[in-house]
Structure formats: structure tokens, C-alpha cells
């Protein structure tokens, strides 16, 4: 079996590890994540790496350098998924990195820098609505107050980490030392249609869009659906509905802006009761942070204006604010040089999706390689990547590491 075929086989094996029968859902510090970490750890050992987990559950495989006290180059992505996910978002980058190290190990080669393959424990932010938990700990950007956040079952983040086998009290000691790190590269499916449309297997990422995540609440008054006159109602769900459509209108007006209300919960949740409370999530992204923040302010004003008009109360909580991140020109140029060996043209494109690279960029230079996905589909069971394209991505990453080794 070729290395690319092994990657695909392992992708499918991980795809069977889920918190939700019949669908792929693997969330932070869940039983499924424990099984995934244990399986990937075994593959890391087989590839010649020593393996450890840090205090938040990041799985880290280390392949030593050929000289002592050398710096470390990071490769990787995440193992958690969205709800009812596809198999490739995240794990592809981890498994391609392991395959690259395995090829070095089988050839008896070591580079002038160590390699650490990092399988981040949380990138999607599904369980606690707060993304990049794994990379934030590694970058020293984690906020201890987040340990008090509770999931839908009332389990605090601190409790979840402890149950998983991590240590909430030692998160600060899992921070990587920027002086020891040479850089970070992440392979990821494109999650968009550009590479497929242009007929290229891989592309070089120029930068990652900034992102705001908010939790918004509308608070009205419950009442009987049959006896409360329409003009006297304080319907929180109607207020939320007006706001959701306003989000869509604003995003369509602003070039390059995307905004999404992806989760909504109305209570008391009875067909014959006027909704008293609505909680919803808001995700706003743009490559220009100033425009994104302007949109945030405009949407906050809109929520309050709608609430006043409808006689309800609105609250607004920012859960995450991640700035736009440019990729390293030096590392990106090396990736492009490697890619030219395998396709006639090197396409450069921005990422509208967020990635762990956006956080790791706060401590070292980063680069990303996108891999073509069928139809541009992602965050959906129909995610698909071909073995042939994985073979190209593996070759590019291998060549990239060799090019980097000549410049260290």
C-alpha cells in the first residue's frame, strides 16, 4: 500500500470514531476523542516518533533532529470535528504529516531540525462555543476564565479536561517556547471550490480571515399562543428572526464579508406558547479586521434596535475574536517551489475558514497547503479528497521539508 493510500485508509478508520452513532461527531475531550488520540498515537509510534499529550489533550509526536539542541518545526492540524462532519477536515493534515515523518524514518533520514506533529484537541469549538482551545494553549493565548464555561450538559471545561486525562491547573506550562520553534505548516482541505474549478491538486494559502464569534440572547415574555393579542406580544423568537435576516442583508452588502447564525435555541419550546427567550450564535468573518469589527458594531446596534422596537431585551457576548493572519512569505515560497514539481501552475488563495495556523502565527511563522476537495464541500459528510491529490500533497510536503533543511 502506498503512503497516500495509507493516509486515506487511516482517514476512514478515524471516520468511524464518533460520539454520535450513524454520524461523525467528535468533540473536545469526549470519549470519541480519547479513542482517536489513542489510535493516532499508535500511528505516530509506528512512524518513529515519541509521543506525549499536553495538559489540554493535544497529541504531539516528536521526530528528533540529526543534531542536538536543534530547533523544532511543527506540522499538524486538528482531530475534533463539527457535528455530522466529513472525514477530512483536520485529520487529513495530521495524517499527511505522520506519513511524511514515516517516510523519513524508513529512509533513516533525520533533518537539521526536529519535527513535531501536533494533533490539536480542539479547533472547531463545538462543545464550548470557543474555538482553537488546543492551539491557544500551545501559543500561550488560552484564557483561564474559559475553564468555567459549561457545555450543553452542564459539564465545565475544567471538568472535561480532567476527565479526559489532562490537567487544567497546568495549561500554562504547555505553552511552546517561540525561541525553540522554526515554524509551522498545515495541510488542509480547501473547503471551497477554487482548486477544483482551476483543475489543480494543491494551492498555497496567502492568509487566513479574521473571525468573531458571539452569543446573543433575546429576552421577551411567554404567553398563551391563543389568547395574547399580536400587538401585545413580546416574542423573543420574532426579534431573533428579524435579527437573523438583518445579518444576512448586512453581509451581502459588504464585499468579502460572510456572517452566519448557525445555532438557535428557543424556550420554553412549546407549540402553543410565545417564545420568551432565544439564544443564538453569530459568526462573522472578513480578511480585513477593520471591516469585520465595523460589521460587529453594526450588528450589535441592530440587535439592540430590534429589541427596543419589539419590547424585548437583547444581550451580546463576544466568545472569540481572532484577527486576520498573513502566511509567511518565506515558508509559502518554499511550499510553492515544492508544488511546482507536481503541477504546471501554483495557485495562491486566501482562506475564509479559520485554522490552528491562525493562532500558532502568534508565536512563529506559518504556512498552509490547501488540497482540492470535491465540489468544495466541507463540514458535511460528503467531504471527499482523492488518493491522487493526497499523493501530490505528500510529495509537496516532503520536498518542502527538504528545501527547508537546506536553508537552516
Backbone torsions as a table, in degrees:
resi	resn	phi	psi	omega
1	UNK	NA	132.5	-179.5
2	UNK	-73.3	160.7	177.2
3	UNK	-56.3	-39.0	180.0
4	UNK	-66.2	-40.6	177.7
5	UNK	-65.0	-36.0	177.0
6	UNK	-64.0	-40.9	177.9
7	UNK	-59.4	-47.4	-179.4
8	UNK	-63.3	-42.4	179.0
9	UNK	-61.0	-42.2	179.5
10	UNK	-69.1	-36.0	174.8
11	UNK	-56.2	-47.0	-179.4
12	UNK	-65.8	-36.3	177.8
13	UNK	-64.0	-43.2	177.3
14	UNK	-65.6	-32.4	-179.8
15	UNK	-64.2	-15.8	177.4
16	UNK	-88.0	-6.3	-177.9
17	UNK	-98.7	107.7	-170.9
18	UNK	-145.9	153.4	172.6
19	UNK	-81.3	-13.3	-172.0
20	UNK	-126.7	110.4	-179.4
21	UNK	-56.2	133.6	177.6
22	UNK	87.6	-9.7	179.5
23	UNK	-142.9	157.1	177.0
24	UNK	-92.5	106.8	175.3
25	UNK	-138.9	111.9	-177.3
26	UNK	-131.6	105.6	-172.2
27	UNK	-106.7	167.6	-177.0
28	UNK	-52.2	126.4	173.4
29	UNK	58.9	26.6	178.8
30	UNK	-89.8	167.7	174.3
31	UNK	-57.0	-37.9	178.1
32	UNK	-64.3	-38.1	178.4
33	UNK	-64.9	-37.2	177.1
34	UNK	-61.4	-45.2	178.9
35	UNK	-63.9	-38.7	178.9
36	UNK	-64.8	-46.6	178.9
37	UNK	-59.4	-42.2	-178.7
38	UNK	-64.8	-38.9	179.2
39	UNK	-69.2	-45.3	-179.1
40	UNK	-67.2	-34.8	176.2
41	UNK	-59.3	-39.7	178.5
42	UNK	-63.4	-41.2	178.3
43	UNK	-66.5	-36.2	177.2
44	UNK	-62.6	-43.6	178.9
45	UNK	-62.5	-43.4	178.4
46	UNK	-61.6	-27.0	179.9
47	UNK	-85.4	2.6	175.9
48	UNK	94.9	16.7	-177.9
49	UNK	-103.8	150.0	164.2
50	UNK	-84.5	150.3	-170.7
51	UNK	-128.7	141.4	174.3
52	UNK	-146.9	161.3	170.2
53	UNK	-117.6	139.2	177.3
54	UNK	-89.2	-171.9	-170.0
55	UNK	-68.8	-17.2	179.3
56	UNK	-108.3	4.6	176.7
57	UNK	95.4	8.5	171.0
58	UNK	-63.5	131.7	178.5
59	UNK	-95.7	126.4	-172.4
60	UNK	-129.9	120.2	174.4
61	UNK	-105.3	133.4	-175.4
62	UNK	-118.0	129.4	175.0
63	UNK	-114.2	115.3	-170.7
64	UNK	-66.5	158.4	174.7
65	UNK	-81.2	168.6	178.9
66	UNK	-82.1	-8.8	177.5
67	UNK	-127.6	148.2	-179.7
68	UNK	-71.0	155.6	175.6
69	UNK	60.5	24.3	177.7
70	UNK	-77.8	159.9	175.4
71	UNK	-73.5	172.2	-176.3
72	UNK	-119.3	135.0	172.8
73	UNK	-105.0	133.6	-175.9
74	UNK	-99.2	136.9	170.8
75	UNK	-126.9	156.1	173.6
76	UNK	149.0	-167.9	177.9
77	UNK	-171.9	-151.5	-173.7
78	UNK	-119.5	158.9	178.9
79	UNK	-107.9	-12.6	177.5
80	UNK	-77.2	163.5	-178.7
81	UNK	-132.9	168.1	167.0
82	UNK	-76.9	176.2	176.1
83	UNK	-74.1	135.8	179.7
84	UNK	53.9	57.6	-170.2
85	UNK	-90.1	176.3	165.1
86	UNK	-92.3	173.8	-172.6
87	UNK	-86.2	-18.5	-164.0
88	UNK	-98.7	-25.9	-176.8
89	UNK	-65.2	105.8	-179.3
90	UNK	103.3	-70.6	-177.7
91	UNK	-55.8	-31.6	179.5
92	UNK	-55.7	-44.8	-178.7
93	UNK	-66.5	-35.0	178.2
94	UNK	-68.5	-46.4	-173.6
95	UNK	-74.8	-32.7	173.8
96	UNK	-66.1	-39.2	178.0
97	UNK	-63.2	-43.4	177.8
98	UNK	-61.8	-41.8	179.6
99	UNK	-62.0	-38.0	177.6
100	UNK	-63.6	-45.2	179.1
101	UNK	-64.2	-39.9	-179.5
102	UNK	-61.9	-36.6	177.4
103	UNK	-67.2	-39.0	175.3
104	UNK	-62.5	-44.6	-177.6
105	UNK	-63.0	-44.8	-179.2
106	UNK	-66.8	-27.4	178.5
107	UNK	-86.8	-5.4	-178.5
108	UNK	71.2	24.8	-176.5
109	UNK	-100.4	140.1	169.6
110	UNK	-127.3	149.7	-175.7
111	UNK	-103.0	168.5	179.3
112	UNK	-74.1	8.9	172.6
113	UNK	-139.9	151.8	173.6
114	UNK	-76.2	156.6	175.0
115	UNK	-118.3	131.8	170.6
116	UNK	-118.9	124.5	174.8
117	UNK	-95.4	119.3	-176.1
118	UNK	-108.8	123.2	171.7
119	UNK	-103.9	98.2	-173.8
120	UNK	-67.8	142.6	-173.8
121	UNK	-78.6	-24.0	178.9
122	UNK	-155.4	120.6	171.6
123	UNK	-121.1	-35.7	-172.3
124	UNK	-75.4	-28.9	179.2
125	UNK	73.4	25.9	-175.3
126	UNK	-70.1	-47.3	-171.0
127	UNK	-69.9	-40.1	-175.8
128	UNK	-118.0	12.3	177.8
129	UNK	57.9	24.3	-178.0
130	UNK	-137.2	108.7	-169.9
131	UNK	-83.6	170.2	173.4
132	UNK	62.4	30.4	-177.8
133	UNK	-59.5	-43.1	-178.6
134	UNK	-64.7	-50.1	-178.4
135	UNK	-70.3	-29.8	176.6
136	UNK	-63.9	-40.2	177.2
137	UNK	-64.3	-45.2	-179.4
138	UNK	-63.4	-33.4	-178.8
139	UNK	-88.9	-3.1	-177.6
140	UNK	74.1	25.5	-177.6
141	UNK	-108.7	5.4	-177.8
142	UNK	-73.2	138.1	178.8
143	UNK	-98.1	115.7	-177.9
144	UNK	-55.0	-28.0	179.2
145	UNK	-60.7	-25.3	179.8
146	UNK	-65.9	-19.2	178.9
147	UNK	-62.2	-20.4	180.0
148	UNK	-85.1	-11.0	-179.9
149	UNK	-60.4	143.4	179.1
150	UNK	-112.8	145.5	176.2
151	UNK	-84.6	-172.1	-175.9
152	UNK	-64.4	-21.0	178.6
153	UNK	-97.6	6.6	178.9
154	UNK	83.1	9.5	-179.9
155	UNK	-84.7	123.4	-179.7
156	UNK	-71.3	156.4	178.1
157	UNK	-60.8	-40.4	179.1
158	UNK	-59.6	-43.8	179.5
159	UNK	-64.9	-41.3	-179.6
160	UNK	-63.0	-42.9	179.6
161	UNK	-62.5	-44.2	-179.8
162	UNK	-63.8	-43.8	179.2
163	UNK	-62.1	-34.9	-179.8
164	UNK	-69.6	-23.7	-177.0
165	UNK	113.3	4.4	176.6
166	UNK	-86.2	-169.2	-177.1
167	UNK	-143.0	99.0	-178.1
168	UNK	-58.4	-29.3	-177.4
169	UNK	-74.9	-12.9	-175.5
170	UNK	-117.2	19.4	-179.1
171	UNK	-60.1	-38.7	-177.1
172	UNK	-65.3	-22.2	-179.9
173	UNK	-84.3	-3.9	177.4
174	UNK	-92.4	4.5	178.9
175	UNK	-68.9	133.1	176.0
176	UNK	-75.6	148.5	177.5
177	UNK	-87.6	113.3	-177.5
178	UNK	-55.5	-28.8	-179.5
179	UNK	-67.1	-21.5	-178.4
180	UNK	-92.4	-6.9	-172.1
181	UNK	-105.9	132.7	179.8
182	UNK	-87.5	-31.4	-178.8
183	UNK	164.7	-176.2	-178.3
184	UNK	-144.9	135.4	174.9
185	UNK	-129.7	138.4	-177.3
186	UNK	-129.3	127.0	172.8
187	UNK	-95.1	136.1	-175.3
188	UNK	-153.3	148.8	171.6
189	UNK	-64.0	149.9	-175.7
190	UNK	-63.3	-36.7	-174.6
191	UNK	64.7	27.0	178.9
192	UNK	-158.7	174.9	-171.0
193	UNK	-98.1	0.9	-169.0
194	UNK	-65.6	-49.4	-177.6
195	UNK	-61.5	-40.7	178.9
196	UNK	-64.5	-42.9	-180.0
197	UNK	-63.4	-37.8	-178.3
198	UNK	-87.2	-5.8	177.4
199	UNK	66.1	45.5	175.5
200	UNK	-123.4	144.0	-178.4
201	UNK	-74.8	-38.6	-176.2
202	UNK	-136.8	161.2	176.8
203	UNK	-146.1	159.8	-178.2
204	UNK	-101.3	129.2	-177.8
205	UNK	-84.2	130.9	-179.6
206	UNK	-88.4	-29.9	-178.3
207	UNK	-177.3	168.3	-175.5
208	UNK	-120.0	131.1	-177.6
209	UNK	-63.6	149.5	173.1
210	UNK	-75.4	156.6	-174.1
211	UNK	-142.5	137.1	170.9
212	UNK	-117.5	132.1	172.4
213	UNK	-118.8	130.7	-179.2
214	UNK	-129.5	155.7	168.9
215	UNK	-116.8	126.7	-173.7
216	UNK	-122.9	139.3	178.1
217	UNK	-125.4	139.5	170.9
218	UNK	-117.1	129.9	-174.7
219	UNK	-123.4	113.2	179.5
220	UNK	-116.6	-133.8	-179.2
221	UNK	-143.3	129.6	177.0
222	UNK	-69.6	155.4	178.3
223	UNK	-167.4	167.3	-179.3
224	UNK	-71.0	129.5	-177.0
225	UNK	-68.3	-20.2	-177.3
226	UNK	-99.0	-18.1	-172.6
227	UNK	-117.3	-12.1	-179.0
228	UNK	-88.7	118.0	-179.7
229	UNK	-59.4	147.6	-177.5
230	UNK	-58.5	-39.9	-175.9
231	UNK	-72.1	-13.4	-179.0
232	UNK	-103.1	3.4	-175.2
233	UNK	-81.2	149.2	171.0
234	UNK	-123.6	74.3	-171.1
235	UNK	-87.1	109.3	-178.1
236	UNK	-66.4	-32.1	-178.4
237	UNK	-71.6	-36.3	175.9
238	UNK	-64.9	-39.2	176.4
239	UNK	-62.2	-44.0	179.2
240	UNK	-64.3	-39.9	180.0
241	UNK	-62.8	-42.3	178.2
242	UNK	-63.4	-39.8	178.7
243	UNK	-64.9	-43.6	-178.6
244	UNK	-59.5	-43.5	177.4
245	UNK	-66.9	-32.6	175.9
246	UNK	-65.4	-37.4	176.0
247	UNK	-59.3	-46.4	-180.0
248	UNK	-61.7	-44.4	-179.0
249	UNK	-62.1	-45.8	-178.2
250	UNK	-62.2	-44.8	-178.3
251	UNK	-63.0	-36.5	179.5
252	UNK	-69.2	-27.2	-179.6
253	UNK	-78.1	-27.0	-173.4
254	UNK	-100.6	115.8	-177.5
255	UNK	-60.2	131.2	177.9
256	UNK	83.5	-1.6	-177.4
257	UNK	-92.7	139.4	167.9
258	UNK	-130.4	139.3	-179.1
259	UNK	-144.3	137.3	-171.9
260	UNK	-139.8	132.1	165.4
261	UNK	-100.2	107.0	-171.7
262	UNK	-104.0	-12.0	-177.2
263	UNK	-143.8	137.6	-179.9
264	UNK	-146.0	139.1	179.9
265	UNK	-136.8	118.0	-179.6
266	UNK	-109.8	139.8	178.1
267	UNK	-136.0	153.2	11.4
268	UNK	-76.1	-6.7	173.4
269	UNK	80.4	36.0	176.6
270	UNK	-116.5	145.6	-174.9
271	UNK	-66.4	-22.6	-177.5
272	UNK	-111.1	22.0	178.9
273	UNK	-127.0	132.3	176.1
274	UNK	-65.1	129.0	-178.5
275	UNK	-61.9	129.1	-178.8
276	UNK	-94.1	-31.7	-176.8
277	UNK	-139.0	143.1	174.3
278	UNK	-137.6	128.9	173.1
279	UNK	-113.2	135.2	179.1
280	UNK	-142.0	160.4	176.5
281	UNK	-106.3	150.8	177.7
282	UNK	-131.8	132.3	178.4
283	UNK	-124.6	119.0	-178.4
284	UNK	-122.3	131.4	-177.4
285	UNK	-138.1	144.0	174.9
286	UNK	-162.6	151.0	178.9
287	UNK	-75.6	-16.4	178.1
288	UNK	-107.1	112.0	-175.8
289	UNK	-62.9	-34.3	-179.5
290	UNK	-64.8	-39.0	177.8
291	UNK	-70.8	-37.6	177.6
292	UNK	-63.4	-44.9	-179.6
293	UNK	-66.7	-34.4	175.8
294	UNK	-63.6	-40.2	177.1
295	UNK	-65.1	-40.8	177.8
296	UNK	-56.6	-47.8	-178.4
297	UNK	-64.0	-41.4	-179.4
298	UNK	-64.3	-40.9	-179.5
299	UNK	-69.4	-35.3	177.1
300	UNK	-64.7	-43.6	176.6
301	UNK	-62.0	-40.3	179.0
302	UNK	-60.7	-44.9	-179.3
303	UNK	-60.2	-43.1	-179.2
304	UNK	-69.1	-36.9	178.9
305	UNK	-65.7	-43.5	178.1
306	UNK	-63.6	-41.3	-179.4
307	UNK	-62.2	-44.8	179.4
308	UNK	-61.1	-45.6	-177.4
309	UNK	-61.3	-35.5	-175.0
310	UNK	-98.4	2.8	177.1
311	UNK	71.6	28.4	177.0
312	UNK	-118.3	177.9	179.5
313	UNK	-115.1	139.4	177.2
314	UNK	-118.7	138.5	169.3
315	UNK	-123.9	161.6	-169.5
316	UNK	-142.1	122.9	178.9
317	UNK	-128.7	123.5	175.7
318	UNK	-83.2	119.3	-179.3
319	UNK	-91.0	-33.4	-175.7
320	UNK	-154.6	139.6	175.5
321	UNK	-139.3	100.4	-177.7
322	UNK	-111.7	123.0	-177.0
323	UNK	-72.8	158.0	174.7
324	UNK	-63.5	145.2	-174.2
325	UNK	-130.5	123.9	172.2
326	UNK	-81.7	143.8	174.1
327	UNK	-79.0	155.1	-178.1
328	UNK	-65.0	122.9	176.6
329	UNK	-59.7	-38.2	-177.1
330	UNK	-65.1	-50.1	179.6
331	UNK	-68.2	-38.9	179.8
332	UNK	-63.6	-37.2	178.0
333	UNK	-65.6	-36.7	176.3
334	UNK	-66.6	-41.2	176.2
335	UNK	-61.3	-42.5	179.7
336	UNK	-64.5	-40.5	177.7
337	UNK	-60.8	-41.5	178.2
338	UNK	-67.2	-40.6	-177.5
339	UNK	-65.5	-30.3	-179.1
340	UNK	-63.0	-18.6	177.7
341	UNK	-74.3	-12.6	-171.0
342	UNK	-126.8	-7.8	174.9
343	UNK	-151.3	155.7	-169.9
344	UNK	-68.9	-25.6	-177.0
345	UNK	-141.6	145.8	178.1
346	UNK	-104.7	113.9	-179.2
347	UNK	-88.3	132.1	176.1
348	UNK	-110.5	132.9	-175.6
349	UNK	-150.1	150.6	178.5
350	UNK	-81.7	161.7	175.6
351	UNK	-108.1	120.2	173.4
352	UNK	-80.9	-22.4	177.0
353	UNK	-82.1	155.2	175.2
354	UNK	-86.9	154.5	-179.2
355	UNK	-146.5	159.5	177.0
356	UNK	-57.6	-28.4	177.8
357	UNK	-55.9	-30.8	-179.1
358	UNK	-63.9	-33.1	179.4
359	UNK	-85.2	-43.1	-180.0
360	UNK	-62.2	-24.2	177.9
361	UNK	-60.9	-17.4	178.4
362	UNK	-75.0	-12.7	-179.6
363	UNK	-122.8	-11.5	179.8
364	UNK	-163.1	169.6	177.7
365	UNK	-73.8	145.0	-176.3
366	UNK	-131.3	155.3	173.5
367	UNK	-143.9	156.5	179.3
368	UNK	-137.6	142.1	175.2
369	UNK	-116.2	119.5	177.1
370	UNK	-88.5	144.3	176.3
371	UNK	-117.2	135.5	-179.0
372	UNK	-56.4	137.4	174.0
373	UNK	-127.5	143.9	-173.3
374	UNK	-62.1	123.0	178.1
375	UNK	70.6	4.4	-176.0
376	UNK	69.5	13.4	-174.3
377	UNK	-77.9	133.8	174.9
378	UNK	-150.9	167.3	-174.3
379	UNK	55.7	40.4	-176.2
380	UNK	-159.0	146.8	179.8
381	UNK	-56.6	-19.7	-178.1
382	UNK	-82.1	3.6	173.8
383	UNK	-48.8	135.5	-178.5
384	UNK	-153.3	135.7	176.4
385	UNK	-132.5	139.4	-178.1
386	UNK	-84.1	154.0	175.4
387	UNK	-60.7	-37.5	-179.9
388	UNK	-62.0	-40.7	179.6
389	UNK	-71.8	-34.8	174.8
390	UNK	-62.9	-38.7	178.2
391	UNK	-60.9	-41.7	177.9
392	UNK	-64.4	-46.3	-179.3
393	UNK	-60.6	-41.4	177.1
394	UNK	-61.4	-45.1	-179.9
395	UNK	-63.3	-42.6	179.5
396	UNK	-63.0	-45.3	-179.3
397	UNK	-66.0	-39.2	176.1
398	UNK	-60.5	-47.9	179.6
399	UNK	-64.4	-38.6	177.4
400	UNK	-57.7	-45.6	179.9
401	UNK	-63.6	-37.8	178.1
402	UNK	-67.9	-40.5	176.9
403	UNK	-63.4	-41.5	178.5
404	UNK	-63.5	-39.5	-178.3
405	UNK	-62.0	-31.4	-179.5
406	UNK	-74.8	-15.8	-175.3
407	UNK	-106.6	-1.8	-178.8
408	UNK	-85.8	NA	NA
